[in-house]
Every structure is written in structure tokens, then in C-alpha cells.
Amino acid sequence: MNIHEYQAKAVLREFSVPVPRGHAAFSVAEAVKAAQDLDAPVLVVKAQIHAGGRGKAGGVKVVKSKEDVRKEAERLLGAVLVTHQTGPQGKQVHRLYIEEGSAIEREFYLSALVDRESSRIAFVVSTAGGMDIEEVARTSPQQIVTFTVDPATGILPHHGRRVAQALGLKDDLAKRAERLAAQLYAAFTAKDMSLLEINPLVVTKEK
């Protein structure tokens, strides 16, 4: 079963994964209300469809006012987004996610998936956050680190350290990466997931 970004972030919150505040909206009025409730200087209006590549297709917009949220909501709701994953027919937008903006310092890629060959959960980690991971794998495979977790032991501290090392994180950020790996593994196994993807995983300027 595929779920939308706002639903996925609600699941991650259950496992104490830090995610920005946000609200789903099914109408222009709900989008404006979400912006009012968030009361943030920067907001992100995100189309919710089951496909990647939303940003390149105009489905993710950073705005700085409630009026801009209204304009983007009017533009997106009911529109058809065509991305590299939808095919030429595209997908119609029926819902939005209004999220507070983040002051991003660095972007990474992190995912967990079922590795059919080893029957284990694999982590895929890359410093090339915000990019199409398939394209990164094709053009710069050295930027991707992959490892599996033995189900007999589950997630261990050295797995988290490997994530931190792959991302070049040190000190407190490395500890946070270790904690994040454990939280994601717990969510993955508890919810019986087949794929959990965070793109981008960010380090904010506030850290």
C-alpha cells in the first residue's frame, strides 16, 4: 500500500523521528487555515500524489505568505502533474500538504527497503540528497553506501555509525544519525514496510 507524504510523516512522528510541522489540506480554505495555524515565516506547499519528481513538475513551492499559499493551492488542486514516475498521463492532485519551511544547510538521501536477495532490511545512504537516486546510482555510484541489517540481531549501534560515516557527520550530528537509524528501523519493522525513503534528509542551520 502506498501512502502520501503527510501520512508517512505522521507514522514517523509515532517513532519520535523529527519532522517539520505540517497539515494536510483538501481544499483551498483548508490550505489557508493550515498556513494560519503554522504561523511560520516560510511555508512549503506540496502536492500529494503517489509519484516522485513532484518538485521538478511544479508540485512543490516555497512561499512566504498566506496569500501565496492560497494562490498555490488554487493552482495545484485539481491540476494534473506529470513526472518521470507518472507517465505521460500524469496524476491529478486532490490533496496538499502545507509544511513549515526549514533553513537547510545540507541535504542527504536515506532509505530502507527489503533486500529480496538477502531477505534482510537494507539501508541506502547518500550525500546526494534532493536528487533522483536512480540517476545518482547511474552517474555517481560511489556516492551511495548500502548495507543490510541481520534480522537475528536487529539494528545495532554500528549500523547507525555507518550511516553517520557515510554522510560525513561527526559529534552530536553523528549521534543523531545513529538514533535516527534505530528509529527508522523500528518504524519499518513495526509497520511492515517495503520501502521507507527520506529525500532529502536535512541538516538545518539551527542543527
SVG drawing of the C-alpha trace seen along z (x, -y; Angstrom):
<svg xmlns="http://www.w3.org/2000/svg" viewBox="-12 -37 45 51">
<polyline fill="none" stroke="black" stroke-width="0.4" points="0.0,0.0 1.3,-3.4 0.8,-6.3 1.1,-10.0 3.9,-12.2 1.8,-13.7 0.7,-10.2 4.2,-8.9 5.4,-11.8 2.6,-11.0 3.9,-7.5 7.5,-8.8 6.3,-11.1 4.9,-8.0 8.5,-6.8 9.9,-10.1 11.6,-10.9 12.0,-14.7 9.9,-16.1 8.7,-19.6 5.2,-20.7 2.6,-20.4 -1.1,-19.9 -2.9,-18.1 -5.4,-20.2 -8.1,-19.0 -9.4,-22.5 -8.1,-26.0 -9.7,-27.1 -8.0,-24.2 -4.7,-25.2 -5.0,-28.8 -6.2,-27.6 -3.1,-25.3 -0.9,-28.3 -2.5,-30.3 -2.1,-27.5 1.6,-27.0 2.3,-30.7 5.8,-30.3 7.8,-32.9 8.4,-30.3 5.9,-27.7 6.0,-24.9 3.0,-23.9 3.3,-20.3 1.1,-18.4 0.3,-14.9 0.4,-12.3 1.9,-8.8 4.9,-9.6 8.4,-11.1 9.6,-14.1 6.9,-16.5 9.3,-19.3 10.5,-19.3 6.9,-19.2 5.9,-22.3 4.2,-20.4 6.4,-21.8 6.5,-25.5 8.2,-27.6 6.2,-30.6 6.3,-33.4 2.7,-34.4 -0.8,-33.0 -1.9,-34.7 0.8,-32.9 -0.4,-29.6 -3.9,-30.4 -2.6,-31.1 -0.6,-27.9 -3.5,-25.8 -5.8,-27.2 -3.2,-26.4 -2.4,-22.8 -5.8,-21.4 -7.4,-19.7 -4.2,-20.1 -2.5,-17.1 1.2,-16.7 3.3,-14.8 6.6,-13.4 9.1,-10.8 7.2,-8.3 3.6,-9.1 3.9,-8.5 2.5,-11.0 -1.0,-10.7 0.1,-12.3 -1.7,-12.2 -4.4,-14.6 -3.8,-16.5 -6.6,-16.1 -4.8,-17.0 -1.9,-19.2 0.5,-19.2 1.3,-22.6 4.5,-22.5 6.7,-24.9 9.9,-25.7 13.4,-24.7 16.6,-26.6 18.5,-23.8 22.3,-23.6 22.9,-20.2 20.7,-17.6 21.2,-13.8 19.4,-10.7 18.4,-7.9 16.1,-4.9 15.3,-1.5 13.9,1.3 13.5,5.1 16.5,6.7 15.0,9.7 18.3,11.4 19.4,11.5 15.9,11.4 17.2,8.5 16.3,4.9 18.8,2.7 19.8,-0.9 20.7,-3.1 22.6,-6.2 23.9,-9.0 25.3,-12.6 23.3,-13.3 20.1,-14.4 17.3,-16.0 18.3,-14.2 16.8,-11.3 18.6,-8.4 18.3,-6.2 20.2,-8.9 22.9,-9.1 23.3,-5.4 23.8,-5.6 26.2,-8.5 27.9,-8.6 27.5,-5.2 30.4,-6.0 28.1,-8.4 25.9,-5.6 26.5,-3.4 24.4,-0.3 24.3,2.2 21.9,4.7 20.8,5.5 20.7,9.1 17.2,9.8 18.6,12.0 20.3,9.0 18.2,6.1 19.6,2.6 22.8,2.1 24.9,-1.0 27.4,-0.2 24.7,-0.4 23.9,-4.0 27.6,-4.8 27.9,-3.6 25.1,-6.0 26.9,-8.8 30.2,-7.9 28.6,-7.7 27.1,-11.2 30.3,-12.7 28.6,-13.6 30.5,-13.9 30.0,-14.6 26.4,-15.4 25.1,-15.1 26.7,-11.6 24.8,-10.6 21.6,-11.9 22.2,-9.9 22.7,-6.7 19.4,-7.4 17.6,-8.1 18.7,-4.8 17.3,-3.0 14.0,-4.9 13.6,-4.2 14.3,-0.5 11.7,-0.4 9.1,-2.1 10.0,0.1 9.6,3.4 6.6,2.3 4.6,1.1 5.7,4.0 7.0,1.6 8.6,2.5 10.2,-1.0 10.9,-4.0 12.5,-6.9 13.6,-10.3 14.7,-12.5 16.0,-14.9 17.1,-14.2 18.3,-17.6 20.7,-19.2 19.2,-22.6 21.3,-25.7 19.9,-25.6 21.0,-22.0"/>
</svg>
